[in-house]
Amino acid sequence: MIDLVQTCYQTQGQNKTLPRKSAKTKTLMNDIMQLCDQVRETGFAIHCYHKRGHLEKVYENALAYRLRKLGFDVKQQHPLTVFDEDGAVIGEYFADLFVDHRLVVELKAAKTIADEHTAQLLGYLRASGIEHGLLLNFGAAKFEIKKYALSQEPRQPRLGGFLSALVSIFAPFALFRG
């Protein structure tokens, strides 16, 4: 496995080292990735054994059962509170599975993962403040899984479309001194 902290890359003839992440951040990221890998492998094993054609609840029960056997804390139909911008409670939804108090797992038994399924999971993550989620589909001929992660960091402001277009129009006319 490549250690991104030690990896250097070249940009215009200069060596630059990627910024270091704290040991705690790296450990948490490795933990969540290992958890997602375990859920993926377990889901795939369930798909191989049970095939497609069952209701979503069957796959939910099977995945919860097998993950508990592996020692994970799994809650089925776990209520997650949805807050408004001022902190007022505006509702709740029920995650199919909530694993180790940090991973939302949404299960489907459909022909394919649709945009609505993705939007549903992303909405759950945003509203509940949970950072990581998996979307698993057992209904397709091939097992489908997608991982989503929402960053809790504030976004950097970008140049507006107008300003960006203005710069690109007048860039060729700029005077450069050599």
C-alpha positions in Angstrom: 0.0 0.0 0.0 1.4 3.4 -0.9 1.9 5.8 2.0 0.5 9.0 0.7 2.2 11.0 3.5 5.6 10.0 2.2 4.8 10.1 -1.5 6.3 13.0 -3.4 5.1 14.3 -6.7 6.7 16.7 -9.2 5.1 19.9 -10.3 6.9 22.1 -12.8 10.3 20.7 -11.8 9.8 21.1 -8.0 9.4 18.3 -5.6 6.5 18.8 -3.2 5.5 16.6 -0.3 1.8 16.0 0.4 0.6 17.5 3.7 0.9 15.2 6.7 -2.3 13.9 8.3 -2.3 13.3 12.0 -2.0 9.8 13.3 -5.5 9.9 14.7 -7.0 11.0 11.4 -5.2 8.2 9.5 -6.3 5.7 12.1 -9.9 6.8 11.9 -9.8 6.7 8.1 -8.2 3.2 8.1 -10.9 2.1 10.6 -13.8 3.3 8.5 -12.3 1.8 5.3 -11.8 -1.5 7.0 -15.4 -1.4 8.3 -16.6 -0.6 4.8 -14.5 -3.5 3.4 -16.0 -5.9 5.9 -19.6 -4.8 5.1 -18.8 -5.1 1.4 -17.3 -8.6 1.7 -20.2 -9.8 3.9 -22.8 -8.3 1.5 -21.1 -10.0 -1.4 -21.2 -13.4 0.4 -24.9 -12.9 1.1 -25.5 -12.1 -2.5 -23.7 -15.2 -3.6 -25.6 -17.4 -1.2 -29.1 -16.0 -1.4 -28.9 -14.6 -5.0 -31.5 -12.0 -6.0 -35.3 -12.2 -5.7 -35.9 -11.7 -2.0 -37.4 -8.6 -0.3 -35.1 -6.0 1.1 -35.9 -7.1 4.7 -34.4 -10.5 4.1 -31.1 -9.0 3.0 -31.2 -6.6 5.9 -31.7 -9.4 8.4 -28.9 -11.5 6.8 -26.4 -8.6 6.8 -27.2 -7.6 10.3 -26.9 -11.2 11.5 -23.6 -11.8 9.9 -22.1 -8.5 10.9 -23.1 -9.2 14.5 -21.4 -12.6 14.3 -18.3 -10.7 13.3 -18.5 -8.6 16.5 -19.9 -5.3 15.1 -22.6 -3.2 16.8 -25.4 -3.3 14.3 -28.8 -1.5 14.8 -31.6 -2.3 12.4 -34.2 0.4 11.5 -32.3 2.8 13.7 -33.9 6.2 14.0 -31.7 9.1 13.1 -33.0 12.6 13.9 -33.1 15.2 11.2 -32.4 18.8 12.2 -33.2 22.1 10.6 -30.5 24.8 10.2 -31.4 26.4 13.6 -31.1 23.0 15.4 -34.9 22.3 15.6 -35.9 18.7 15.2 -37.9 18.4 12.0 -38.2 14.7 11.7 -36.5 11.4 11.7 -35.7 8.6 9.3 -34.9 5.0 9.9 -31.5 3.8 8.6 -31.7 0.2 7.3 -28.5 -0.5 9.3 -26.4 1.7 11.5 -23.0 0.0 12.1 -20.6 0.9 14.9 -22.3 4.3 15.5 -20.6 5.7 12.4 -21.7 4.0 9.2 -25.2 4.2 7.6 -26.0 1.3 5.3 -28.9 1.6 3.0 -30.1 -1.6 1.3 -32.0 -2.0 -1.9 -33.5 -5.0 -3.8 -34.0 -3.3 -7.2 -32.9 -4.0 -10.8 -30.2 -1.3 -10.4 -29.2 1.6 -8.2 -31.2 4.7 -9.3 -30.4 8.3 -8.7 -33.3 8.4 -6.2 -31.5 5.8 -4.0 -28.3 7.8 -4.1 -30.2 11.1 -3.3 -31.9 9.3 -0.4 -28.6 8.2 1.2 -26.9 11.5 0.7 -29.9 13.3 2.2 -29.8 11.0 5.3 -26.0 11.7 5.7 -26.4 15.5 5.4 -29.4 15.7 7.7 -28.1 13.4 10.4 -24.5 14.7 10.3 -23.0 11.2 9.8 -20.1 11.3 7.5 -20.0 7.8 5.9 -22.6 5.7 4.1 -22.9 2.6 1.9 -25.6 1.9 -0.6 -25.9 -1.9 -1.4 -28.2 -3.4 -4.0 -29.0 -7.1 -3.8 -31.6 -7.1 -6.6 -29.3 -6.8 -9.6 -27.7 -9.8 -11.3 -24.3 -8.4 -10.1 -23.9 -7.2 -6.5 -23.8 -3.4 -6.5 -22.2 -1.3 -3.8 -21.4 2.4 -3.6 -19.6 4.3 -0.8 -20.3 7.9 0.0 -18.5 10.2 2.4 -19.5 13.8 3.2 -16.7 16.1 4.4 -17.3 18.0 7.5 -14.8 20.7 6.5 -16.0 24.0 5.2 -15.7 24.5 1.5 -13.3 27.0 0.0 -14.9 29.8 -1.9 -14.4 29.6 -5.7 -14.2 32.4 -8.2 -17.7 33.2 -9.6 -18.6 32.2 -13.1 -18.5 35.8 -14.3 -15.1 36.6 -12.8 -13.7 33.4 -14.1 -14.9 34.2 -17.7 -13.6 37.7 -17.4 -10.1 36.5 -16.5 -10.0 34.0 -19.3 -11.1 36.6 -21.9 -8.5 39.2 -20.9 -5.6 36.8 -20.1 -4.2 36.9 -23.7 -4.0 40.7 -23.6 -2.0 40.9 -20.3 1.4 42.5 -20.7 4.3 40.3 -19.4 7.7 41.6 -18.7 10.5 39.2 -19.2 
